[in-house]
Amino acid sequence: MDFNLTEQEKMLQNLAKNFAGNEVKPKAAEIDRTNQFPLTLSKRIGELGFQGLPYPEKYGGTGMGYLSFALALEQICKASVSVGAIMSVNTVPEEGIYRYGTEEQKQRLLVPLTKGTKLAGIGFTEPDTGSDPTLVTTTAKRTEKGWVINGQKMFMSLAPVLDYVLLFARNESDTINAFIVEGKAPGFSVQEVLDVMGMRGFGTSIVNLDNVFVPEENLIGKEGEGFSILLEAISIERMAVAVQAVAIAQAALELSIDYAKQRKAQGKPIARMQAVQQELAEMAARTEAARWLTYRTAFLRDQRQSIQYDGSLAKIFASSVAVEVTRMAMQIHGSFGAIKTLPIERLYRDAKITEMYVGTSEVHRSIVANRLTR
């Protein structure tokens, strides 16, 4: 792996940095306070081409790859993880369609996503299943022209605004199918937008599915192939969550450095105190380690390798780093760190979410351990 970024990657990074600084950062606190989905910023992500970075031009993307996707995502998430996560969750249906869809499905379903004209999410988790696919109770019964789906999905991101969702349901053969379900289909309804601790404004919801019809042409892959599709597609989002965690840690580090330079105690900036310097150095070391583990995961995907193991590894480490670095940042800020009008408090809450969503750290440790002891 070449650790030097290309000129094209640097330009993309700067484009994302400018977008984050000029358009996302000024709205980050309001998004967090109101828990309202930032639809305007979501559209801007599409207009700037960020949504299609990993995918070929023939399918509406830019073909720049997964590392480029990570570079852009990191810059946006430094300003607001909630806004950056819009890019992340869309990669799951994009990846599923790109890897397992027919040519017709790629043109009809993938192209609008990569161009940013459509939004899509993932429908897997249920109230009683968590991360265990064997417990999925949402059913898909075959009809003459397709399937009828009934059930409930939990923690579905973007649910109030999505155009379609890559949804997983149990078929009559007791295996899992993957479908593209229209967000405006009759029977598809948002029961509740959840009032979550962190990553607010992400549209995390409970969704009911009451006799939702899905046409034959919206089955992704083969019948019974749903779990394989899920594992492959969601590995990209796990990598993306690691990117989010790195961005949170980096933002907390930068805020802490600025604060330590300005805040005085005993007549001198606290940045000159050895205890604070030790904290800053530790924060920087952990953040850099998480960053390069995450970049390596994106690099491996660009080499067309599976990252089911590497994505879990990166997510475990980076999310832990985000939690610990924001904790240290809170200590450096002292009582000021607990004030909701300052961004460090929001970063502290957002960091914890990276340990829990798209599989808890405990689930990912089991994935890694099973691979190690296979």
FIDREN-435771 format. One record per residue: residue in three letters; x, y, z of N, C-alpha, C in turn. Coordinates in steps of 0.05 Angstrom, whole numbers, plus 5000, padded with zeros to 4 digits. Example, Ala and Ser with C-alpha at 12.3 -4.5 7.8 and 13.67 -1.06 7.14 Angstrom:
<atoms>
ALA526448865156524649105156526449345156
SER525749555142527349795143525850015157
</atoms>
This chain:
<atoms>
MET501749765000500050005000501750255000
ASP501250434982502650694980501350884999
PHE502750985019501651165039501451455029
ASN502451505005502251774994499651794978
LEU498051994983495652044968496252154940
THR494752074921495052184894493952464893
GLU494652614872493652884869490552884867
GLN489452684853486552654851485352614878
GLU486552444895485452394921485652644939
LYS487852794936488153044951485953244943
MET485453264918483353444908480653364919
LEU480053114919477553014929477353074959
GLN479453024973479553075002479053375008
ASN480253554992479853834996476953924989
LEU475853794968473053854961471153784984
ALA471653544995469953455018470453635042
LYS472953715047473553885070472154155067
ASN472154265043470854525039467854505042
PHE466654285031463854245035463154215064
ALA464754065079464254025107464454285123
GLY466554435117466954685132464954905126
ASN464254925100462455145091459555085094
GLU458754835090455954765089454954585112
VAL456654395120455754205140456154315169
LYS458554405174459254485202457354705213
PRO456554905197454655105208451954995216
LYS451254765206448554645212448754405231
ALA451154325238451454085254450054095281
ALA450354315295449054335322446054335320
GLU444954465299442054475296440954205289
ILE442354055272441553785265441353615290
ASP443453635307443553485332441253565351
ARG440753825353438753925372435953855363
THR435353875338432553825328432053535321
ASN434153375316433853105307432353085280
GLN432653295264431353315238433253225216
PHE432353065197434052965176434853195157
PRO437453225151438453445135438153395105
LEU435753415094435253335067436853505047
THR437053765052438553935034441453845032
LEU442753785054445553695054445753425041
SER443753255045443752995032443753025002
LYS442253214991442253254962444853364953
ARG446153534969448753644962450953424960
ILE450753224977452552994976452452864949
GLY449952824939449552704913450552884891
GLU450053144893450853334872453853344869
LEU455253314891458153334891459453064882
GLY457852864878458952604868459952424889
PHE459652494915460752324936459352054939
GLN456852044931455351794935456251564916
GLY457451644894458251434875461151384873
LEU462751474892465651454891466751174886
PRO465650964898466850704894466150564868
TYR464150664854462850504833463550604805
PRO463550424785464450494758462650714745
GLU463850854726462351064712459950954697
LYS460150704687457950594672455450554689
TYR455850564716453550544734453150804749
GLY453951024738453451284749455451384769
GLY457551224775459551304795461851454783
THR463951494799466351624790468651434786
GLY468351194798470450994795473051054810
MET472851224830475251304845476051104867
GLY474150934875474750714893473950764922
TYR474450564938473550564966475350734984
LEU477950754978479650934994478851214990
SER478151294965477151564960474651614975
PHE472851414975470451434991471051495020
ALA472951345031473751385059474851665064
LEU476451765046477652025049475552245050
ALA473652225032471552425031469752405056
LEU469052155063467252105086468552215111
GLU471052175115472352275139472152575143
GLN472552715121472353015123469553105130
ILE467552975119464753055124464052975153
CYS464852745162464152655189465552815211
LYS467752945204469053125224467153355231
ALA465553435211463653655216461053555228
SER460053325218457653205228457552915220
VAL457552735240457452455234454652385222
SER452652525231449952465221449752515191
VAL451052725182450952795153452752595138
GLY455052535148456852345134455652065133
ALA454151995153453051725154450951675132
ILE449951895121448151865098449551725075
MET452051805071453751665051454151375058
SER454651325084455251055093453050865088
VAL450650935097448350745096447650685067
ASN447950885049447350835021449150635008
THR451550595019453350405007452350115009
VAL450650065029449649785033447949705010
PRO445749845003444249764979445849794954
GLU447649994952449250024928450949774925
GLU452249694946454049464945452549204938
GLY450149174951448548934945447648914916
ILE446749144905445849144878448249104859
TYR450449244865452849234847454048954846
ARG454148814869455448554871453548324862
TYR450948354867449148134863446848194843
GLY446548444835444248504818444748434789
THR442648424774442848384745443548644732
GLU444348634706444948884692442649074692
GLU440248964688437849134688437449264715
GLN437949124737437649234764439749454769
LYS442149404759444249604763443549864749
GLN442449854725441650094711439250224723
ARG437350064732434850174743435050264772
LEU436550114788436650174817439250294827
LEU441550204816444150294826444750574816
VAL444350624790445050884778443851114793
PRO441251114800440151344815441451384843
LEU442351164854443751194880446451314877
THR448051214858450751314855450751604845
LYS448651684831448451964822447252144843
GLY446252024864445252184886442452284883
THR441052184863438252274858436252114875
LYS437251884886435551724904437051664929
LEU435551604951436651524976435651244983
ALA437351084994436550815001437850735028
GLY436550545042437650455067437650155068
ILE437850045092437949755097435849685117
GLY434449465112432449365131433049085139
PHE434449055161435248795171434548755200
THR435448935217435048905246432048915253
GLU431348735272428548725282428548755312
PRO426348805324426248855354427448625370
ASP427248375360428148145376430548005364
THR431648105341433747955328436548065333
GLY436848325335439548445337441048375312
SER443448255316445248195293445047895285
ASP443147755295442947465289440947415266
PRO441947345242440247305219438347065222
THR439046875240437346635243434746705256
LEU434546945268432147015283430247205267
VAL430947265242429247445226426447325224
THR424447485230421647395230420047525207
THR421047745196419647865173419347655151
THR416947625140416447415120416047525093
ALA416747365073416247425045414847185032
LYS412347225025410847005013410447054984
ARG411046854968410846884939407946904929
THR407547084910405047114896405447064867
GLU403447114851403747064822405847234809
LYS406147484818407947674805410247774823
GLY410447654846412547754864412247644892
TRP412547814912412447734940410747934956
VAL409647834978408348014997409847995024
ILE410648225034412448225058410848335082
ASN411248195104410048285130412048265152
GLY412048465169413948455192414548735202
GLN416648755218417449015229420449025229
LYS421549255222424449295223425149525243
MET427349485257428149665278430749815270
PHE431050065279433450215274434050255244
MET431950295228432450335199433150625195
SER435550675186436450955181435251065156
LEU434951325155433851475133430851415127
ALA429651255144426951145138424951355130
PRO424751595142422751785135423051895106
VAL425451875095425952005069426951825047
LEU427551575054428751395033426851325011
ASP428051284987426551214963426150904962
TYR428150764970427950474973429950364992
VAL429450114999431149985020431849705012
LEU434349625017435149345014434249195039
LEU432149045035430748925058431048615057
PHE431348505081431748215084429448095098
ALA428347875086426047745097426247445093
ARG424847295110424946995109422946895088
ASN423846725070421946625050420646365060
GLU419046245043417546015051419245755053
SER421745775043423645555046425245585071
ASP424645795088425945845113428845935109
THR429446055086431946195082431446485078
ILE433546645075433346935074433647035045
ASN431747205037431847345011432547635015
ALA433747754995434348044994432548174973
PHE431248384980429448524962430048824962
ILE429348954940429249244940426249314943
VAL425649454965422849524972422649834969
GLU420549914956420050204953419150324979
GLY420350554986419750695010416950815011
LYS415750844988413050954986410950744979
ALA411750494981409950274975407650254995
PRO405250194987403050155006403749945027
GLY403250015052403949835074406649885087
PHE408350045074410950115085410550375101
SER410750355127410150595144412150625166
VAL412950865172414750935194413050955219
GLN413350775238411850785263412851005281
GLU415551025282416651225301419551295292
VAL420151555292422951645289424151655317
LEU426251495322427251465349428851705358
ASP428551775383430051995395432551885408
VAL434651875392437151735400439151915414
MET441051795428443051945443444952095424
GLY445951955404447952065386447152015357
MET448652135339448052115310445152195305
ARG444352415317441652505315441152635288
GLY438652625278438052725252438552525229
PHE439152275237439752075217437351915208
GLY435051995219432551865212432251575221
THR433551505243433351235254430551175264
SER429250965253426450925257425650635261
ILE423150605271421850345271419950345247
VAL420050135230418450125206416749875206
ASN414149915200412249695197411849625168
LEU411649365162411249265135408649095136
ASP406549205125403949075125403049015097
ASN403448765089402648675062403948845040
VAL406448895043407949055023408648874999
PHE407748954976408248804952410948884939
VAL412448674932415048714919415048564893
PRO415348694870415248554844417648364841
GLU417248174823419247964818421948084811
GLU421948304796424548424787426048564809
ASN424948574833426348704855427648504875
LEU427648254868429248054883432148094875
ILE433948134895436748164890438147904895
GLY439647814875440947554877438847324874
LYS439647094883437846864881436246824907
GLU434146674906432646604931434546464950
GLY434346544975436046414996438846524998
GLU439446724981442146834980442447084997
GLY440247155011440147415026442347445047
PHE442947235062444947265083447747325071
SER448447185049451047235036451147525026
ILE448947615015448847895005449248085028
LEU447848035051448148205074451048225083
LEU452347995087455047995097456948145079
GLU456648115053458448255034457848555033
ALA455348625032454548905030455149065056
ILE454548935078454749085103457749115112
SER459448955100462348985107463349265099
ILE462149375078462849645069461949855090
GLU459549815101458650005121460249985147
ARG461149735153462849705177465449865174
MET466549845150468950015144468250305147
ALA465850385137465050665138464650755167
VAL463650585184463350655212466050705225
ALA468050545217470750585226471750865217
VAL471050945193471851205183470451425200
GLN467951385206466451575223467851605250
ALA468651375262469951375288472651535286
VAL474151485265476651635262476151935260
ALA474052005245473452285242472652415268
ILE471152275284470352375311472852415328
ALA474652215328477052245344478752475335
GLN479052505309480652725298479452995305
ALA476853015303475453275310475853335339
ALA475653135357476053175385478953255392
LEU480853135378483653205382484153495374
GLU483153575351483653845342482354055360
LEU479953995370478654175389480254195415
SER481353965423482853955448485454115446
ILE486754095423489254245418488654545419
ASP486654625405485954915405485255015433
TYR483654855447482854935474485254945493
ALA487054745491489354745509491254975503
LYS491355075479492955305473491855565484
GLN489155575486487855825494487255835524
ARG486655605536485955595564488455625581
LYS488355805601490655855618490055765646
ALA492155665659492055595687494755665699
GLN494755795722497255875735498956055716
GLY497556205700498856405683499956305657
LYS499456055650500555955625498455765612
PRO498655735585496755555572497055275582
ILE494755135585494954865596496354675576
ALA496654765551498154595531501054565539
ARG502054735558504854705566505054525591
MET502854435601502854255624503353965615
GLN505053835629505853565621503453375620
ALA501653395640499353205641497653235616
VAL497153485607495553535584497053445559
GLN499653495557501253415534501153105531
GLN501252965554501152675553498452575541
GLU496252715549493652645538493452695508
LEU494452925500494352995472495952805455
ALA498252725464500052545450498652265447
GLU497452175468496051915468493651925449
MET492152145449489952185431490852165402
ALA493052305396494052315369495052035360
ALA496451895377497451635370495151435364
ARG493151435381490951255377489351325352
THR488951575347487451655323488951575298
GLU491551625297493051545273493051245269
ALA493251095290493150805287490550715276
ALA488350825286485650755276485350845247
ARG486451075240486151175213487450975193
TRP489950895198491350735179490250445178
LEU489250345200487950085199485450105181
THR484050325183481550365167482250415138
TYR484250585133485050625105486050365092
ARG487350195107488249935097485849765089
THR483749775104481349625098480149715071
ALA480049985068479050085042480950015019
PHE483550015024485449935004485049644995
LEU484649475015484149185008481649154991
ARG479549314997477149294980477749394952
ASP479349594949480149684923481749474908
GLN482949284922484349064910482448824905
ARG479848874908477748674903477848444922
GLN478748504946478748294967476348324985
SER475448104997473348125017474448255042
ILE472748425054473648565079471648495102
GLN470448265101468648185122470048175149
TYR472548065149474148045173475448315179
ASP476648435158478048695162476248925170
GLY473748915159471849125167471149105196
SER470748865206470148825234472448915252
LEU474848835243477248915258477549215260
ALA477149355238477449645238475249775255
LYS472849665253470649785268471049755298
ILE471949515307472549475335474449675346
PHE476749705332478949875342478250165340
ALA477250255316476750535312474550635330
SER472450475335470250575352471250595381
SER472850405389474050415416475750665419
VAL477350725398479050965399477351215401
ALA475151225385473351465386472251515414
VAL471451295427470251325454472451425473
GLU474751305472476951375491478051655485
VAL478351725460479451985453477552205460
THR474952165456473052375463472852395494
ARG473252175508473252185537475652355547
MET477952315535480252475542479852765535
ALA478552815512477953085504476153225524
MET474153075534472353185554473953265579
GLN475853105587477553165610479153415606
ILE480353445582481853685576480153935577
HIS477753905567475854135567474654195595
GLY474853995613473654035639470654075637
SER469654245654466754295655465654405629
PHE467354545614466554655588465754435568
GLY467054205572466453985554463653875556
ALA462353925578459653825583457454025573
ILE458254255563456254455554455254375526
LYS452654365523451554275497452054465474
THR452654715480453154905459455954875447
LEU457654705459460254655448460254375435
PRO461754345413461554095397462753845411
ILE464453885431465753645443463653465456
GLU461553585467459453425480458053245460
ARG457453355436456153205415458052985405
LEU460553035402462452835393462652605413
TYR462452665438462552465459460152275456
ARG457752375451455452215447455552055421
ASP456452185399456652055373458651825374
ALA460851855389462951655391461751395401
LYS460051405422458951165434457251015414
ILE455851155396454151025377455750845358
THR458250925352459850765333460550495345
GLU460450465371460950205384458550025382
MET456150145376453749985378452349925352
TYR452450115333450850065309452449925287
VAL450949795269452049615249453549385263
GLY452449295284453649075300455249185323
THR454649095348456149185371458949085370
SER460649205386463449125387463748835395
GLU461948735413461948465421461448265398
VAL459548345381458948185357461448165339
HIS462748395335465048405317467448255329
ARG467748265355469848105368469447805363
SER466847725363466247445358466947375329
ILE466347555310467047515282470047475278
VAL471547655291474447645289475547395302
ALA474547325326475447085340474846835325
ASN472546815313471846585297473646545273
ARG474446775261476346765239479046665248
LEU479946765272482546695282482746405290
THR480546295299480546025310479345815291
ARG478745905267477445725247479245485242
</atoms>
